[in-house]
Amino acid sequence: MSGFFGFEFSEEQDLLRESLRRFLADACPSSLVRETLEGRQAFGAALWSGLAQMGCIGAAIPEQYGGSGLGPVEICVIAEELGRVLAPIPSLSTIYLFAEIVKAVGNDEQKALLLPDIARGQAIGTLAAIEMDPKGRKVPTASEVRAGKLYGRKHLVPDGMIADHAIVVAREGERDESLFLVDLHQDGVVRRPLSTIDPTRGHARIEFDGAATSPIGAAGNGSAIISEAMARAAVFVSFEQIGGAEQALVSACDYARQRFAFGRPIGSFQAVKILLADMHVSLAIARANALRAIWALADMAGEAEWAAARAHLSASAAFGHVAADTIQVHGGTGFMWDSDPHLFYRRAEALGQSLGGTRRWERILIEGRRSGAGGSEAVSVNEENAAESEFRASARAWVAANAPWHLREAIERSPVGALDLGPDALAAQKAWQQRKHDAGWACLGWPTTYGGRGATPMERIIWHQEEGCFARLSNLFHNGQGMCAPTLMDFASDEQKAELLPRISSGQDVWCQLFSEPAAGSDLAGLRTRADRDGDGWVINGQKIWTSGGQYADWGLLIARSDFDVAKHKGLTAFFIDMRAPGVEVRPIRQMNDHSGFAEVFFHDLRIPDTQRLGGIGDGWNVALTTLSHERLAIGLEMPTGFDDLLDYCGALELETGSAVADRHVISRLARFECQAAGLENFMLGSLSRFAKGELPGPENSIIKLVAGKMMQDIAGFAIELQGEAGILTGTDECAFGGRFQGMLLRAPATRIEGGSDQILRNILAEHVLGMPPDMRADKNLPFSAIPAQSPSR
């Protein structure tokens, strides 16, 4: 696969990670970090020397200058492991900034003079760029070079007290900012330490009074060089942050399993599980964005700066979130000086404000998105190989020639979760699906055996992009094609597959999922719909609810209870049923947004043959889990977040203070939403890649719906907040953006509940991904007949 898609570390990179982790386990215990924190040593000098001997300091330095000649991916691997142990060394100043700038713009003499000592761990370098007024506010560069001598003052110089060399931003004559090399061990250089939140990564104020200097890089090009260097460093730092966040989360999970309160581990309490699950979700989004940024480093002229901004912002948010809540999990212990959580808390804040601070990266990200250069679309044209570019061109041409363009305006105007296409809406949706099927553009990811195209994950994403708004015409078939059909592929007979799957692909048959019940919504195993054996068939009685598209469905995938005398997970059996058969009654449910996307379904002595059973008798729980696994992945391609709409809306909106996208508060919120939207796309790409290799989607994919549902609600609320009093309007002619955000606001609560509520998904992540103890279940191992019936929730 080309570009970022399906990014994986190589075997050699994994070996580097393993060997470095083993080394750091002995060479960098938390006691070393604490010695630096308490001022008993300036930094981990012995650790720095050991890393140099391993080749880590000079990993990206060319071999001719004593380095290993590796690339940015290896630096990210190293950074992540250093972050995991909170290494008290000058990695940011020396490896990510100084060495990278010298390597990029230094002349041969400068490289030969500086890089070998850096690689051997015998020299430390830094970047001196920031200047401040007496009140701590950043000011434009005033430092200057006259006759080869440097004059001025730099603030917040990372590792300034221990550095041997500095690259200084200064002006010379009438030129724009330039870069100059300065030996810090000379007269004319005065250094003063600064007290900071994280003393394990020291900072200094440095005054230059006639210090000898020499230029590095093109004169007047300092700003461009620094911007590029900081983009690269931001990616490396994001991996340090991810490493730190992962280790903090590990410590929180370990403590939650071992610490007992009220007679059981605190990790078994749902409140703690939710805390840990949210930490994990933040980290997963950050890692997805950071992996994308690695790929972007290969093309600095492309999206690198925006990808770096996204990675740094995501990782800063995740590390800050995880470090803060790790203290919460530890309780009073976490606030003690001799406990480790505050070490992560300090480092999270220090790294989050490094490289220009949060506001700088938010501005870069949103300006990039608005220019179209930093888009969050998961696949872009410059990532494609020749075959994929040809696929895109073919898809684009077919959509242009065949899409129902007369419906475009109505589709785009329709609120989330509904299509206002008039009385012929169902016919229009089926017509589009049939047309795609006939031309080979439906169900691209299905195996060719079942009428699909066997398309790669990259091709599926490309098609989704090119189909654009017309993809909403296929939402009606989402349950059948993304969830029910894969289950049929696993459990139905060859004859049934041959009969049913083509009709699902073509849109002739609409399918629904008959799982939830009034008294057993999130407790799926608590189903009471009966399936009683009757000769060669079954008789079904009971009720299902919240069935998406049930009123349109031709067939349904049903889970029912066939045995009341065994434990509740063991007495379920799966079937597929004709929704038009005698004994099936469907009633649409009017929702809070005044649409009826759901239905309740009643079964009155519905008779079905045993040939419509899927899997073995009593094996319905496994069938259900298979369906839900596919659901987690299918949701990724369909779940709208509304970010692009919000960005467009803010770009056109004028506030009392001026343009909305010039407002500090708006930029910050937009950047946060953009990081989430891009993180979801990038996370989904990894899931699709693993699925293409035969890995069934697991509980980790709960993250997609968990983040997207809440994000949709938050985006709608923020857009309405920007509209002020007019935000309460819902008429499409009176309110901004045709009422799309109002529609999102009223639909979002259902999105957060359907397919598993937020709380249930967090429990799944906490128990099945993070290994927390399961909730205490009074009905565990009891025969289902001994469990009292619950009052319906409706």
N, C-alpha and C positions, 0 to 999 in steps of 0.2 A: 504494500500500500504506500502511496506517495505521501510526502509532506508529513504533517502532524498526525494524520489519521492513523489510529492504531499504534501510537508511539509506545515503544517498549525499550527498556534498558537492555543493552547487549549482555552476553554472558561475561565478557571481560569487565564491563562496568559493574555488574553484580559482584564479581570477585573483588574488585576494588572496594566496594562498599563493605563486604564481609571482613576483609583484612583490616580495613580502617576501623571498623567497629570493634574488632577484637583488640586492636592496639589502644584505642581510646578508653576501653573499659578499664585498663590498668593505668594508662598514662594521664587520664583526666577524670579522676573521681570528683565528687562534689566538694570534697575537702580542699582541692586545689582551687576551685572557683571561689570558695569562701576565704581562702588565704588572700586572694587578690582583692576580694570585696573589702576585707578588713585592713588592707594596706600593708600586709606582711611581705608582699612582693609586687613589683610593678606590673608584671604579666607572667604568663606561664612560659618562661624562657626555655626550660627543659623540654616542655611539650612542643614548643616551636621548633627546637632543634631536632626532636624526634620525627616530627612531621616532614621536615626538610630531608632527613635521611630516607624516609619512605618515598620521597619524590612528590609529596603533596603540595608543598609550597610552590614548586616550579612546574606543576602539572601542565599548565598551558603555555609555559615558556618554551620557545623552540630549542631543539636539542643542541644547536650550535652555540647557544648561550647557557648550556648546562641544565636545561629543563628536560621534561619528558615529551614535549611536543604534542600533548593531548589537546582536546577541544573543550568547548564550553559545557558539554554534557558531563564530562568528568569533573569539572569544577563544581557543577551543581550537585553531583553525588558527594563530593568532599564537603561542600557547604552544608548539606543536610546532616551529615554525620557530626560535623563540628557544632551545628546548632543543637543537636540532640543532647550533647554533654555540656552545652553553654561554654564552650572553650574560651578561656580568657586570653586570647591572642589577637594580634592585629590583622586578622584575615580581611576585614572590610577595607581597611586603609591600604594594605600592601598587596594582597592577592587580587582583589576585585577592582581596585581603582589604580593604584600607582603602577603596578606591573603591566596592567592592560593598556594604560595610556602610553607608557614607554614602548611597549611592543607595537602599538598601533601607529604612533607618530614620531617616535624617537629616531634619530639618525643612527648609522651603524656604530659610530663611536660611543654614543650614549647607551645604546643597547649593550655593547660589549663591556662598558664600564659598570653598568648598574644591574643588569639582569642576572649574571652569574652569581653575584653575592646574594641577591634575593632568593634565587633557587636553592642556594646552600644554607639559607637561614641565617646568613651573617649580616644582613642589612634589612632595615625596615623603612618603608616608604609611606608617604601620606599625600593627601590632596588638601591644600589650603585655599579655600574658595570663599568662605563666608565672612562678611564684614557686618558689624552691628553698631548701632548708636548706644549711648550710655543706658538707655532704657530697654535694651535687649531687642530692638527692632532691626531687621535686616535692612541694609542700605546698599546702594549701588557701589560697585568697585571703585575705591579711591586709591588703592595701592598703586605705586608707579615705579617704573624703572628709568633711571637717568644715568647715562654713561656706564651701563652695565651693572649699576648698583640698585638694589631693591629697597624701597622705603614704604612703610605702611604697617597695618595691623590686621591680623586674621583671627577670627573667633571660631570656637567649636571645631578645632582641627582634630580629627580622630587620631588617637594614639600620638598626639603631638609631642608628648613628653618623652617618648621612647624612640621616635622616628629618627633615622639618620639623614634622610633626604625628603624633600617636599617638592611637589609640583604646585606652583603658586599662580593664581590668577591675578594679573596686574595689567596696567596700561603702560604703553610706551609711546610718547608723543601723541599724535593725533589718531593713532590707530585704535580700533576696537580692542576688546580684551584679548590678551595673548597669554601663553603659558610659559613659565620660567622654572628651571631647575635650580634648587638651592640646597647646598650642603648645610645642614642645621648645626653642625659642630664647628662654628666659626664665630669670630667677633661680629657684632652687628645683628645677632639673633638672640632674643631674650624670650624665654618660655615660662609660662605660668600655668600651673594645673588648675582645672575647673572642677568644681564639685557637681556631680551629676547623679541622676536616678540610678544609673548602673555603673559603679566604679570599676567593674571588671572589664569594661571597655572604656579606657580613659580618654579625656579630651583636654585640649590646652588652648590658651590664647598665646599667639606668637607675634612679637613685634620685630620688625625688620628696620634697621637703621644703617643703611649703606652696606648691606650684605651682598657679597659677590654672587652673581647669577648668570645663567646662560639660557637662551631661548630653546624651547622644544616645541615642535610642530610649527605649522605655518603661522606667520605673524598675523595678528588680527582675527584668527580663526578659533580663539580659545573657547567661545561659547558653544560652537558646534562640536568641538572635540569633547568638551565636558558633557554636553547633552548625550552624545553617543556613549561615552564611558559610563555615565550614570544609568543609562538604560540597561547596559549589560550588567552593571553592578546590582541594579534593582532585581534582576532575575536571580542572580546568585544569592542575594540577601533573602529573597522570598523562599529559597530552599533552606537557608539557615532558620528562618522563621518556622517553616513547616517541620523541620527536624525538632525544633524546640517544642512546638505545639504537640507533636506526636508523643514526645517523651512525657510532657506534662499530662497528657490524656492517659497515657499508660499508668503513670503514678496515681492519678485520680481513680482509675478503674481498679488498680490493685488495692488501694485503700478502701474503696467501696465494698470489695469482696471480703476484706479481712476485718474491717471495723464492725463490731456488733452493737446494736442498740435495740432495746425492747425485745431482746431475745433472738434477733435475726440480723443478718448482714444488712448494712444500710443500703447496699446495692440492690436489695430486693424491694425497696420502697419505690413506688412509681415516681415520686417527686425527684428522687436522685437519678432514676433512669432517664427521665426527661432532660435533666440537666446534662447528663453524659451524652445522650443522643444528639442534643443540639450542638454540643462541642464537636462531636464527630462529623456532623453535617457541615459545619463551618470549615472544618479541616478538609473534607472531601472536595468541596467547591474550590477551596484555595489550591489544593493539589492539582485539580483538573486545569485551572488557569495557569499554574506554574509550568505544567508539562507543555501546554500550548506555547508558552513563552520560550521554552528551550528551542522548539522548532523555529520560532521567529528569529532567534539570534543568528540563524544561518543567512538571513537576508535583512541586513540592517537598513537597506533602502526601502523595505516594505513596511510591515506592520510592527516592527520590533519595538518602537517606543511605546505604542499603545498596548501591545501585549505585555511589555514590561510594567507599565503603569497598572494594568489590570492585575498582574501577578502580585506586584508589591502591595497594592491596596487590599487584595483578597487575603494574602498571607498575613498582613498586618492586622486585619480585622480578626482573622481566625486565631492568631497567636494571642492577641489581646483578650479575646473571648475565652479561649481555653485556659490561659494562665489565670485570669480573674476567677473563673468558676472552679478551677482546681483548688484554689484556696477555700472556696465555699464548700466543696466536697470534704475537704480535710477539717472544716470547722475551725475551732479555736487553735488546733495544732498547726493549721496552715499559716497562722499569723505569727508564729514563734520564730525568733531569729535563727534558732538552730535547726529549723525545718526547711526543706528545700523549696516549697512552692513559691516563696517570695523571690527566689533567684530567677525563676522563669518569668514572674510578673515584671521584674525590673528589666530583664532583657527584652521582653515583648514591647514594652513602652519605648525603650531606647532604639530598637531597630525600626519600630513603626514610624518614628520621626526622623529617621536617617535619610540621607540623599535628597534633601529638600523639603521633607515633611509631607504630610497627607494632602494638604491643599494643593501643592504643586502637581502631584500626580493625578488628583481629581480633575484639575483643569486640563492637563494634557490628554487625559482619557476622553473627556467629553468633547473637547475641541476636535480630537481625532475622529470620534464617532460622527460628529456633525459634518465633518469634511468628507466623510465616506471612506476615509483611509483606514480607520481603525475599527471597522465593523465587527460585530460579534458573531456574524454568521459562521456556522461551524465549518463550512467548507468554502473556500474561495477559489477563483479561477487559477490563481498562481500556484496553488497546491497540486494541481492535477497533472497527471501524465498524459501522454497523447491519447490513449484509449479513453480515459475519463473525459478529456476535452471533447473528443468525438461524441461520447455519450451525451454530454451536456448540449452540444450543438443539435444533436438529433432530437433530444427531449424538448428543447426550446422551439425548434421548428414545428414539431408535432403539436405542442400546446398552442402555438400561434395560429396554426391552421385549423385546429379542431375544438378549442375551448369554447364554451358558450359565453362569448364576450358580452352578449346582451344582458347577462345576469350579473356582470361584474359589479356594477354600482350597488345593486341590491345586496349582494353578498358582503361587500365591504361595509355597508351601512348597518347590516344586521348585528344585533348584540351578541356578546359571547354566549355560547350555549344554545343558540337558536338561529334559524334561518327564516327571514321574512321574505319569502319568494312568492307569496300568494297561494292560490288554491292548487296550483300545479307543482308545488314544492317537491313532493315525493316523486313525481314523474321526472322532474328535472334532475334529481339526484340519481335516480336509477339509470336515466339516459346517459349521464356522464360516466357512470361506472361501467356500463355496457360498452360504451365507446372505448374506454381505456382497455377494457378486457379484450375486445376484438383486435386491438392494435398491439397488444402485448405490453401495456403499460400498467396493468393492475397487479397488485400483490407481487411486486418485484422481488421481494426477499424470499418468497416461497421457492422450494426446490422445483426444478423443471419437471420432476416426476408428478407433481401435483398441479401442474399448469402454471407455475410461476416462472421466473426468469433466472433464478439463482443469482440475483444481482449482489454485488458486493455492498457492504455497508456504505462505502463512499458513493456508489451509484444511487442507493436509496436516498441519501441526503441530497444529492444533486437533483434527483427527480422532485423531491419535496420542495426544494427551492424553486425549481422551474415551474411546477404546478401552481405555486403561489396561492392566491386567495381561493382558487378553484378546489384546493384540497379540502375546503370546508364542505364541499358537496359530497365528500366521501365519509364524513363523520358518522353518518347513519350506519355505515358498514364496518365501523371501527371494531365493535365487539366481535363480530363474526370473523373478520379477517385477521385481527391482531391477537385474539384470545381464544375464541372457540375453535377456529380452524387448526391452529397448532395443536390443540388438545385432541382434535379428531385425528390428526396425523399420527399422534402417539398411541391412541387407544382404539380407533375405529377399525373395522375390517377393510380389506382392499376394495371390496365391492362398494362399501359405504363411502369410502373416500372418493372412488371414481364417480359416484352419483352426486355427493354433496358438495365437494370442494369446488368444482367448476361453477356451480350455481352461486356459491358464496363469492367467488372471484368476480363473476360477471354482474353481481348486484341483483340477480333474479331473486335470491333469498336473503332476507335480513335476519340476523340472529341476535338473540339476547342472552343474558347470563342470569339464571334463576337461582341466586344464592341467598341473598338477604331475606330475613323475615322480621315481622314486627317485634318479636321478643328475642331475636337473635341477630342483631345487626353486626356488631363487631365480633361477637362470640359466634363465629361461623359454625363451630362444631356443635352449637346448641340448637340446631335445626329440628323442627317438629313436623314438617311436612312428611306424611307417611307414604312409604312405598311398600305395599303388601303383595306378597307373591300370590298369584292366582293361576295355577296351571302353568301354561307356557308364557304367561305374561305377568303384568303388574298392574295394580290399581293405585292411583295417586290421589291423595286428598290433603288439602292444606292451603297455605297462602304464602305468597312471596310479595316482597315490597321493594320499592326503590329500584325497579327494574328499568335500566336505561333503554329507551326505544322500544319498550315492550309492546306498545300499541301498534307499532309498525312491523313487528317481528313475524316471520314465517315459522322459524324454528327457535328452540331455546335449549340451552345446556343446563340441566337440572341436577341439583344435589338434594337427595331426600333420605329420610331415615328408614332403613330396612330392618333394623334390629334394635329394639328398645331395651334389651337385657344385657347389653355389653356397654363398656365405657363409651362415652359420647363420640370420640374420634373414630371408634372402630365400627360403629353401626351405620355408616353412611354408604350410599351407593349412587353412582352417577348415571344419568340417562340423557338422551336427546329426544325432544318431544316436538310434535307438530302443534304450533300455537293456534291453529285454526280448528283443531280437533274438538269433537263434542266433549264437554267436561272442562274446558278451559275458558275462563272468563277474565277479560282484561279491562281494567278501569284506569284511564289516565289520571295522574295526580296533579292538581294545580299547585304550582310551586310559588314561593314568595316573590319571584320575579314575573309572575303572571304567565309563565309558560308551562308546558306539560311535557318536559323531556323524560320524566319518569312515569312508571305505571305500577299498579299493584295487580297481582295475578292470583286468581282463585282456581283451585282444582277440586272438581266435584266428581268423584268416581271416574277419573280419567283412566282409560285402559290403554296400555301400550304393550307391544310385544317385547319379549326378552332380548330380541335382536337389537333393540334400541338402548341396551345397556352399554356403558363404556367402562372397561376395566372389570375386575372381579366384584362379586357381591361382597360388600363391606370394605371395598377399596376406594370409596368415594372421596375420602379425605386426601388421598394421594392425587386423585384426578383434579380435585379442587386446587391443591397446591401447584400443580402443573399449570393450570389456567391462570392462577394468580401470578405465577412467575412470568409468564408471557405478558400478562397485563402490565406489570411494572415496566417492561421494556416498551410495549406498545404505547403507553402513555407518553413517553418521551417525545415522540414525533408529533403528537396531537396536542399536547398541553400548551395553550397560549399563555403568555405572561403579560403582554400588553406593553412591553418596554419600548418597542419601536414606535408605537402610537404615542406614548408619553413623550419620547424624544422629539417627534415631529410637532406635537402640540406645544411643547415648551419653546421650540425654535420659533414658533409664530406668535407666541404670547407676549404681550406687553404688560408688565406690572406697574404699579405706581412709581417704582424706582427705576424703571427702564426695562430692557429686554430680560425675560425670565432666565435665559441661559447665561446672563451676565451676573445673576444674583448668586451670592456665595452659598446660601442655603439650598437653592435649587440645584446648583452644580454638585454639591455634596450628596444630595439625595439621588440625583441622576447617576452619579458615579457608583453609588452603592447598588442601585438596581442593575446597572450595566454589568458590574462584576458578577452578580447573581445570575443574570440572563446568560452571559457568556460561559459562566461556570457550569450551568446546566447543560448547555450545548456540548461543551468539551467533555463533561462527565458522560453524557449520553454516547458520544463518539467512542469512548473507551468501552462502554457496555456493548455497543453494537459490534465492535471489533471482536470482543471476546465471544459474543453470541455466534458470530460468523465462523469461529473456530470450534464451535460445538459445545460451548459452555452455557448451560441453562441459566437465565437471569436469576440472581439470588436476592436475598433480603436487602442487600446493599442498594439495590435500585429503588427501594422505597424513598430514597433521598430525592429522586426526581419529582415525584408528586408532592412530597412534603415541602420542598422549597417553592415549587412553582405555584401551588395553590395559595400559600400565604403571600407570595410575591404579587400574584394577581390582585389580591385584596388590598395590599398596601399601595400598589401603583394606582388603582382606582381611587382609593381614599386620598392619596396625595394630589392627583389631578383635580378631584372635586374640591379639595382644600384650596388649590390655586384659583379655582373659579369663584371662590367667595360665596356670597349669598346666592348667586345664580347656580351654584352646584346642586341645589335641590331640584332643579328642573329636570324633567325626563322627556319632554316632547322633543322629537328629533329636529324640529325646525327652530326651537328656541335655545337649545343648549349646545355647548361647545362640542365639536367633534361628533356631531350627530347623536349625542347621548351614549356614545360607546362606553365611556367610563362609568356612567350610571348603570348601564347594563352589566358591566363587569362587576361592579360593587354588589349588585343584587344576585349575581350568579356565583360569586366566589365562595360563599359559605358551603354551597353544595359541592364545589370542587374539592374543598378541604375535607369533606366527609366521605364522598363516594370512593369506592375502591380501598377503603380503610381510612379512618379518621386520623388526624394528626397525632393524637395520643397513642393510638394503636400502633401506628408506624414507628413512633419513637420507642415504644416497648419492644417492637420487633428488632430494631437496630440495637437497642441496649442489650437484649438477651441473645440474639443470634449472631451479632457482629462483634459486640464488645464483651460478651461472655458474662453478663450480669446474672445473678440468681433469678430464676423465674418467680413470678408473683405466687403468693400462696393461693391455691385453688381448692376450695372446699369440695368441689365435685370431681376432683381427679380420681380416676380409677373406680368411681361409683358406676353401677349400672345406670343407664340413662333413665330407666323407669323410676329410679329412686330419687331423681333430682326434681325438686318442686318446679312446677311450671311458672314461668315469669309472666308478669302482666305485660301486655303489648305496649310498646313505646308510642304507639299511635292510637 
